[in-house]
């Protein structure tokens, strides 16, 4: 199991700097590169981190654009999605624009979306991260910032024609929850309820109906399956579905079902505090956004914000401890890498205002800032199967660095709002 993550020597950073030469039990990173790395970390802590994150974010953004767009503009784009394909670059460029206000980024984002929009005409997925809904929603928002009303109308017309009613799945990546997140994204940016509650409520009610049907007679009032298996994680499992549902005005009985389902998940914890990826899975291995404590922590933060129950705050903090201990993964991305796990501490800081959580976020981000690229070059850290992508590769790291410039406003892309 340990080969999935680096030992988190940063838990006692000051002690590490004084004892690193005499301890033969350090992790591979400590043993071979620790002294320079820790000195760099301490320097980052003492200097304006914001400018360092900005510099690295801009550099990685340029590499992502080159790797996914500049060298591939003429290719036919297929299977377009924000998760691991070219539209993720457009999402990153929107983030860059919102931070830097550079119109070149916004215009390039618009160009990418136009190309992907044409290629996605027959793409059937309905979600923000994996489907046409994401391309249309992102296109409408980018067009709004450009002031291009014609393109807003084009994307919104297509968005509203997406067939959701008879869709079989309910998860974030491949189901109704992912489509609802696209609706939330649009309403957040347009601020005028461009997607009316009459539309979203129908989807919410269908998801509640499906969840109650499968959860009837069990200790979990709402339950869902993905390819016939009861998954618990954020990507296509119960945690992600509940997370999206909590963004809507729910009736008291539905609120109670959501709370009971969350408490059911809390009771599935391993002795370590980590969470199983699915029903009857006894492998305490995954600590990442899509499966395990990381995604659960983000969902529990949302539950604490919505319901105010101390039980959810405590469970979120406990999940955060698992991420702190085992979340320094040997991958870079948002879905199953250090970038995604850093957002756990940002969310916990937002919830509790505990400065220790912000410190942990900075340390995880500084690990990437100081060693990420070098470790990837040396093949000690995996770049992802799609190395420039938003959720698997350095696109997510660049997005995180933009967020680290203003950690109070940081949100996990495609999951938090």
Secondary structure, DSSP 8 states (H G I E B T S, - for coil): -GGGB---GGGGHHHHHHHGGG-TT--HHHHHHHHHHHHHHHHHHHS-HHHHHHHHHHHHHHHHHIIIIITTTTS---S--TTTSTHHHHHHHHHHHHHH--HHHHHHHHHHHHHHHHHTTT----STTTSHHHHHHHHHHHHHHHT-HHHHHHHHHHHHT---TT----STTTSHHHHHHHHHHHHHHH-S-SS-HHHHHHHHHHHHHHHHHHHTTSS-SS---BTTB-B-STTTSHHHHHHHHTTS---HHHHHHHHHHHHHHHTT--TTS---SBTT-------SSSSSHHHHHHHHHHHHHHH--HHHHHHHHHHHHHHHHH--BSB-STTTSHHHHHHHHHHHHHHH--HHHHHHHHHHHHHIIIIIHHHHHTTSSB--SSTTSTTTSHHHHHHHHHHHTTGGG---TTT--
